[in-house]
Amino acid sequence: MKLAADLAAFAARIGHDFRRPELLLRAVTHSSLSSATRPSNERFEFLGDRVLGLSISTALFHADGTAAEGQLAPRFNALVRQETCAEVAREIGLGDVLKLGRSEMMSGGRRKEALLGDAMEALIAAVYLDAGFETARDLVLRLWGSRIAEAEVNARDPKSALQEWAQARGLPPPAYVETGRDGPDHQPVFTVEARLTTGDSAAGRANGKRAAEQAAAKALLARVEAAGD
């Protein structure tokens, strides 16, 4: 009963009344708790990724009628990448309703970026299967919100941008060194330092190592660009 109530409250929070609640249940069921009679959300991830891609690409196409393919592609990538999906998942509290096996739950699965990103795609698929593409698209546009309008500004991946900056100046790619790890095992916080052979460096902290690298790259890129090098 509590599970059904939690899922109903979650559905109300995202603004979709499921005609087939079992689709939402499958979307939040991780493979660590799946069985022959209780399928996981992995197939939904595959479908949701495609629905998300079409929703975002259509929105970008109509939002800027003058943008070339080379301009639209990085905006698209920034909006559909795992980090963005996980960010949206956190905003709607998707992690709180995930059904996880004990080991995955004890290791902090509700906060893992990869798991949240995959579950977000599975949720989109569940809405698509329940009510069709237009409803799923509207959900994506609502949840992604201002990110779509801001995509032109945020399209650059910090690590890629920093590497391009270094290559343009004949420098080797930046190095990323893990300098710290704090917190409990199920919820670690990583500190990573991005370093250039010029001696410039900057640190970033995040719940995931990849996210910490991105934060470090962003900080270092801002520093070297501000210096005008």
C-alpha positions in Angstrom: 0.0 0.0 0.0 2.8 2.4 0.9 4.5 1.8 -2.4 1.3 2.5 -4.3 0.8 5.7 -2.3 4.4 6.8 -2.9 4.2 6.2 -6.6 0.8 8.0 -6.8 2.3 11.0 -5.0 5.3 11.0 -7.3 3.0 10.8 -10.4 1.1 13.8 -9.1 4.4 15.6 -8.6 5.4 15.2 -12.2 1.9 16.0 -13.5 1.0 12.7 -15.1 -1.9 10.5 -14.0 -0.9 7.0 -15.2 -3.7 5.0 -16.7 -1.4 2.0 -16.3 0.4 2.4 -13.0 2.4 -0.8 -13.7 4.4 1.2 -16.2 5.6 3.6 -13.6 6.4 0.7 -11.3 8.6 -0.9 -14.0 10.3 2.4 -14.7 11.5 2.7 -11.1 12.5 -0.9 -10.7 16.3 -1.3 -10.9 17.9 -4.5 -12.2 19.3 -5.2 -8.7 15.7 -6.0 -7.6 14.4 -7.6 -10.8 13.3 -11.2 -11.3 11.5 -13.3 -13.9 8.2 -11.9 -12.7 9.4 -8.4 -11.9 11.2 -6.9 -14.9 13.6 -4.1 -14.5 13.6 -0.7 -16.2 16.5 -1.5 -18.6 14.3 -1.9 -21.7 12.5 1.3 -20.8 15.8 3.1 -20.7 16.4 2.2 -24.3 13.1 3.5 -25.4 13.1 6.6 -23.2 16.5 7.7 -24.6 15.0 7.8 -28.1 11.9 9.7 -26.9 14.0 12.2 -25.1 16.2 12.6 -28.1 13.4 13.3 -30.5 11.7 15.7 -28.0 14.8 17.7 -27.4 16.0 17.8 -31.0 12.5 19.0 -32.1 12.5 21.7 -29.5 15.9 22.9 -30.4 15.1 22.8 -34.2 12.1 25.1 -33.6 13.7 27.3 -31.0 16.4 28.6 -33.3 15.5 28.6 -37.0 18.9 30.0 -38.0 21.2 27.6 -36.2 23.3 25.2 -38.3 23.7 21.5 -37.5 27.1 22.2 -36.0 25.5 24.6 -33.5 22.5 22.4 -32.7 24.5 19.2 -32.0 26.4 20.4 -29.0 23.2 21.9 -27.5 21.5 18.6 -28.0 24.3 16.7 -26.4 24.3 19.0 -23.4 20.6 18.4 -22.8 20.4 14.7 -23.2 23.7 13.6 -21.5 23.6 11.5 -18.4 24.5 14.4 -16.1 21.5 16.5 -17.2 19.1 13.5 -16.9 20.4 12.9 -13.4 20.0 16.5 -12.5 16.4 16.5 -13.6 15.8 13.3 -11.7 17.1 14.8 -8.5 14.8 17.8 -8.9 11.7 15.7 -9.1 12.8 13.3 -6.3 13.0 10.3 -8.6 15.6 8.6 -6.4 13.2 8.5 -3.5 10.8 6.1 -5.3 13.4 3.8 -6.9 13.1 0.1 -6.1 16.6 -1.2 -5.5 18.2 -4.4 -4.2 19.7 -4.2 -0.7 23.3 -4.0 -1.9 22.5 -1.2 -4.4 20.6 0.7 -1.8 23.3 0.3 0.8 25.9 1.6 -1.7 24.0 4.8 -2.2 22.2 3.8 -5.4 19.5 6.5 -4.9 22.1 9.2 -5.4 24.2 7.6 -8.2 24.4 9.7 -11.3 24.3 6.8 -13.8 21.4 5.1 -12.0 19.4 8.3 -11.8 20.1 9.2 -15.4 18.9 5.8 -16.6 15.8 5.9 -14.4 14.9 9.3 -15.9 15.0 7.8 -19.4 12.9 4.9 -18.2 10.3 7.3 -16.7 10.0 9.1 -20.0 9.4 5.8 -21.7 6.7 4.9 -19.2 4.8 8.1 -19.9 5.2 7.5 -23.7 3.8 4.0 -23.4 1.0 5.2 -21.2 -0.1 8.2 -23.1 1.8 8.6 -26.4 4.6 10.8 -27.7 2.9 14.2 -27.3 2.4 13.7 -23.6 5.9 12.4 -23.1 7.3 15.3 -25.1 5.3 17.8 -23.0 6.7 16.1 -19.9 10.2 16.5 -21.1 9.7 20.1 -22.1 8.2 20.9 -18.7 10.9 19.1 -16.7 13.8 20.4 -18.7 12.3 23.9 -18.6 14.7 26.8 -19.0 17.6 24.4 -19.8 16.4 24.3 -23.4 16.4 28.1 -23.8 19.8 28.2 -22.1 21.3 25.4 -24.1 23.3 27.7 -26.4 25.2 29.1 -23.4 25.6 25.7 -21.6 26.4 23.5 -24.6 30.1 23.3 -24.1 31.2 20.3 -22.1 33.8 21.7 -19.7 36.3 18.8 -20.2 36.1 19.0 -24.0 36.3 22.8 -23.9 39.4 22.8 -21.7 41.1 20.2 -23.9 40.3 22.3 -27.0 41.8 25.3 -25.3 45.0 23.4 -24.5 45.3 21.9 -28.0 44.8 25.3 -29.6 47.9 26.4 -27.7 50.0 23.3 -28.5 49.7 21.9 -25.0 49.1 18.3 -24.0 45.6 17.4 -22.8 44.8 18.4 -19.2 45.4 15.8 -16.4 42.8 14.9 -13.8 44.0 13.8 -10.4 41.8 12.6 -7.6 43.0 14.5 -4.5 40.4 13.6 -2.0 37.4 11.4 -1.1 35.2 12.3 1.8 32.0 11.0 3.3 30.6 7.5 3.9 31.2 4.7 1.3 27.5 4.9 0.2 27.7 8.6 -0.5 31.3 9.7 -1.3 32.3 13.2 -2.3 35.2 13.4 -4.7 37.7 16.1 -5.0 39.5 16.2 -8.4 42.2 18.6 -9.6 42.5 19.6 -13.3 46.1 20.4 -14.2 47.8 21.9 -17.3 51.5 21.6 -18.1 51.6 25.4 -17.7 51.2 24.9 -14.0 47.7 26.2 -13.9 45.2 24.1 -11.9 41.8 24.1 -10.3 39.8 21.8 -8.1 36.2 20.5 -8.3 34.1 18.6 -5.8 31.0 16.5 -6.5 29.2 13.3 -5.5 30.6 11.5 -8.6 34.2 11.4 -9.9 33.1 12.3 -13.4 31.1 15.3 -12.1 34.1 16.4 -10.0 36.3 16.3 -13.1 33.7 18.4 -15.0 33.6 20.9 -12.1 37.4 21.1 -12.0 37.6 21.6 -15.8 35.0 24.3 -15.7 36.9 26.2 -12.9 40.2 25.9 -14.6 38.8 27.0 -18.0 37.3 30.0 -16.4 40.6 30.9 -14.8 42.7 30.6 -17.9 40.2 32.4 -20.0 39.9 35.2 -17.5 43.7 35.5 -17.6 43.5 36.0 -21.3 46.0 33.3 -22.2 
